[in-house]
Amino acid sequence: MYFCSNMSLDNRWQLVLGVDKDNTPMELSTEEREVEELLSKIYGQGNQSGFGRSSQKIRKWLEGIRIHFPPETVSIMQKDALERQGIKEMLLEPELLEKIEPNIQMVASILSLQQLLPDKTRIVARQLVDRLVKRIQEKLNTKITQAVRTSIKGKSQRIYPKGNSIDWKRTLQENLKYYEKNINSIIPRNWFGYKSGSKLKEVYLLIDKSESMITSAIHASVIGSVLASLSSIRTHLIFFDTEVTDLTDKYQDPVDILFSVPMGGGTDIANALKYTEQKMRNHSHCLLFLISDLDEGGSKEGLLSAILRLQSKKCSIHCLLSLNDEGKPEYNRSIAEDISSFKIPVYGADPENFPDILSQELRLLSL
């Protein structure tokens, strides 16, 4: 067997062979039945075997094996699933690919398996991810851009251009009447920008990339790439499991982001918060969105202490238990209640509502 358990020797053989020595089913506990179903998907026969064309089944299976098996066994089972159940073939069938309308669950499954996919399959998988990401971008791009611009509108002032941060959008708008046809250019007479010493507001997206949070990570990557394209704020895009992956200034294409960060793994929120706290220079100018279901695998005390330290330094914090439109999120209620007791907002957010939340918080940050 690949895993250790307190189950009896007979029941271990049941999970290997499917029956006892008399060829009759044996009584299994709830946990043992869950393990049997997970094994049957790739090693069994009959109705329980395989995933069909369901990416949601693949995703649930991936979540399950991470719960019940050690990492080295998870790796073996993922490889076996790719080979035995035709997942690679599903992604490589041209006729099927043309008909597939990628959804968030399918893309989550692809990203969970991306490290195991051969190059040819990765190319096809990337095409599917790209199609979904573009759909999300079309919904969010204008809303996010408008939300940020509205929240900082009027903050720039009339200035001399030398030695200042120029607000190019407002400068061009205010000087359109000085357009010179003969040189096809605008010659600005009035400049607008931010006086020396003015600090850009900083938005931190701290993103849990564990198996249960992949759909939220997809939306967060799109939002982060849009925010990173705006010069009026400073955006930090940070992923974490038990380690921290800081992609600030490294990527703007959300598909590049998603394929550069291995999804899945454990969760150490306390460590990620400590890293983020150390990175901040002016905490009162920072807006932190912790995007996590709070299923902490590290120190709960360390997590809560880090939250309190950031709060004491006037950092604005929101805890998003999910960032998707899949309904009520599952999360660690005990930690959520503790964070909420600090008067920190803790909730699940629909990506299409996020721009309004961002705009409101940036306004408050400017008061």
N, C-alpha and C positions, 0 to 999 in steps of 0.2 A: 504494500500500500504506500501511497505517496504522502500520507498525512498521519499524524499521531492523534489518538483520541482515547477516551476512557471506555469506549464501547467494547463489548465482549469479543473474543476471538471468533465465535460463530458469526456474529453480526459483521465483523470485518470481511469474512469470506462471503457473506451475503452481498456486500457491496462490490466484491470482486466478481462473483459468479451470477448474482441476481437471484439465486435460490439457495436453500439449504441442501444438505446431503440427500434428503428424500424428495428433492425437486419441488418443494412447496415453499411459498413465500413465508418469511419470518417476520415477527413483530419488530418494528423499528420505532425508535423515538422520533420526535419531531425533527431534531437536528439530523439524525441518521437518514430520515426520508429526504431532507433537503440535499444532503450529500449525495444520496443515491440518484436523485433527479439531475443533479449537476453532472455526475459521471455518465449517466445514461444519454445525455445530449450528444456526447462525442464517442462514447464507447459502447452504447447500448444498441439494441435492435428493436424494430417495431415502431409503435406510435410515438414513444418518448424520444426516439433518436432524432437528432438534427434540429435545425433552426428554420428550415424552409427558406422563405424569402423575407423573414421578419427581422429587421434590424433591432426592433425593440426587444425581441427574445435574446438576441446576441448581447445586448447591453445588460439585461437583467442577469444573464449567465455570467458575464464578466464581473459584475458586482458580487454575485454569489461566490464565485471561486476565490475572490480576494478575501472574503470573510472566513471561509472554511479551510483554506489551504495556505501553506507557507509560500513565500515569494518564488522559491526555486520550482515548486510544483506548479504554481500559476503559470510560469513561463512555459513549462512542458505542455500543459493542457492547452494553452493558447496556440502553440505550434501545431499540436495534434488537431485542434478544431479547424485551423486553416487548411490543413491537408485533407482531413477526413470528411468534413462537412461542406466543402466546396465554396467557402466564403471568397477565396481568391477568384474562383471561376465566376461567381456572381458579379464581381466587380469588373471582370474582363470581357463579359459578353456584350459585344457592340450593340446588338438589337435591344438587349435589356437596358443597357446604359442610356440609350436614346429615349426609352420610355419612362425611366425612373425620374420621379420628381423628388429630389432629395429633401428629407425632413430633418429636424434637429436630432431625432433619435438615431437616424442612420449615420449622420455625421459624427455624433458622439461615439458610435461603435467604431467607425473608421479611425477616429483619432485614438481610441483605446488600443487599437491593433497596429498603429502606423509603424512602430519599430520592427514589427515582424513581416511587414509586406515587402515583397521583392520590388525592384525598381519599376518594372513595367506596371505592376498593380498600383504602386504609389502614384504614378502619373495619372491613371484613371481615377483613383480615389481623390486626388487633388482637384480634378475637374469637377467632381460632385461637390466637394467642399466649397470650391470657388462659386458654384452656382447658388448654393444656399447663402453664402456670405454676401453676395451681391444683392440678393433679395432683402436681407436684413439691412444692408447699407442704404438701399433705396428708401426704406421706411424711416431710418433714423438720422441720416446725414443732415438733411435740412433742419430737422427739429433740434438736433444737438447744436449745430452751428448757430441757429437763431437764438437758442436759449442762452448760449454763452455771450453772444453779442448784445442781447437785450440786457443781460445782468450787469455788463460793464459799460453800457452806453452812457456817454457823458462824463466818464471818468478821465478821459484824455483831455488835455488843455492846450491852449495856444502856446507854442514854444518856439525857440530858435532851434534849428535842426542840429546844430553841433553839440555833441556830448549828451544827447538825449535819446530816449527810446521813441521812435516815430510810430504813430498810429497811421499806417499807410492808407487804410480804407477811408478813414475820416478825412485825411489830408486830400486825397484824390476827389472825394465827394464835394468838399468845400471849395475846390479849385477848378471844377469842371468848366466854369465860365472863362477860365484863362487858357482854354485850349487854343493852340497855334496850328492852323491848317497847313501852313507852309512847311512845317517840320513834323507834322503829325504827332504832336506831343503836348502834354499839359505842363505849363511852367508854373509851379506852385508859388503863390505869394504869401500864403498863410500856412504855417505848419502846425500840426497837432500831434501830441504825443504825451509821454509820461515824464514828469520832471525827474531830475537826478535824485536817486534815493527812493523813488517809488518802486514798490515790489510787485511783481506779477503774482497773482494768486496761483497756488499750486494744488493740483488735484492728484491724489494718490489712489490708484485702483489696485488693491491688494487682493489677489485672486487665488482662491483655493482650487487646485487642479486635481483633487482626488476624484475617484471614479464617479461618485454621486454628484459632483459639481461640474461635470464636463459641459452640460448644456449651458449653464450660467457662464462658464469660461468662454464659450463661443461668443455669446452676446457681449461679454465684457471686452473681448479682443476687438470686436468691431467698434464698440464705443470708444475704446482706448485709441484706436487708429484714427478715428475722426477727431478726437480731442487733440491728439498729437499734431495734427495738421494745422491747428489754430495757434497763431503767435500771441494771442492776447492772454493766454494762460500757459502755465507750465504743467505738463502731464507726465506722471510717472506710472509705468506699467510694470507691475511686479507680480510674478506667479510664485506659488509655494506648495510644497508637500512637506517632507521633512527637511528639505533644503530650499533655498531661495534662488529664484531665477529672475534677475532684474533686466528687463528688455527696454528700459527707458532710453530713448534716442537711437535704438538699434534697428527697429522695424516700424514701418508705417502700413504695410500691407497686412491686413489681418490674417490672410491665408498663410503668409510667411510666418507670422507669429504662431499660429496654431500648429504648423508642422515643425517648428523649431523647439517646441516645448513638449516633452513626453508627458502624456496625460496619465492619470492614475497615480497610485502610490499612497503613502501615509499622510498624516496631517500633523504639523507642528505650528499652530497659530502663534503661540508665545514667541517662538524663534523669529517668525516672519514680522511680528509687531516690533520686536526689539530691533531688527534690521531697519525697519521703516523709521522708527524713532530716531535712530542714529543718523539716518540720511537727511532728516529734516533740519533746516537751519533756522527758519523763523516759523515756529509752530503755529503762531496765531494767524499766519497767512495760508495755512494748509487745510485742505478738506480731504479727509480720508474715508474711502468707502471700503470697508472690510467685507468681501464677498465670500461667504462661507456658511455652511450648515452647522458650524461650531462643534463638529464631532471631533473634539480635540484628542490627539494621540499623545501629546506632550504634557506639559504641566498646566493644569487648570489654574492654579494659583499664579503661575507666571503669566498666563494670558490675562487674567483680571488685573494683575499688578501693572502690566504694560498699558492696558486700557486706561487705568486711573492716572498713570504718569502722563500719558498723552493729553488726557483731559485737563490735568492740572496745568499743563503748558499752553492751554487755550487752543488746542487743535480741535477742529470740528470733526466729529466722527459719526458715521452712519454704518450700521451693520446690516447688510443685505443677505438674508438667509437664502435667497435665490434671486436670479436675474433671468427669468424666463416667463413664458405665458402658460405654463403647464399646470396651473392650479396651486393649491396650498403646498408649501414645501415641507419636507421632513427635516427635522433639525434637533439638536440637543437642547431640550427645553430648560434644563437646569441652568446651563451656561447662559442661554438667551435671557432667562429671568434675572440672573445676576447682572448682566450687562445693562438690561433695561432699568434695573434699580438705580443705576448711575445716571439716569435721565438721558440715556443715549438711545436714539431711535433704532429699533430692531424689527425688521419686517422683510417680507418678500416683495419684490418689485417686478412689474411688467416692463420689459425694455422700452416700450413706447411711452411709458410714464416717466422714465428716468430723466429725459431732458427737463421736464418741469421741476423735478426734485433738484437737479443740478442748478438750474437757474435761481431757484429760491435760496439755496444754500450759498451760492456765490454772492448774491445780494446781501445776505446777512453777514458774510465775511468782509464785505466792504464798508459796513457801518462803523 
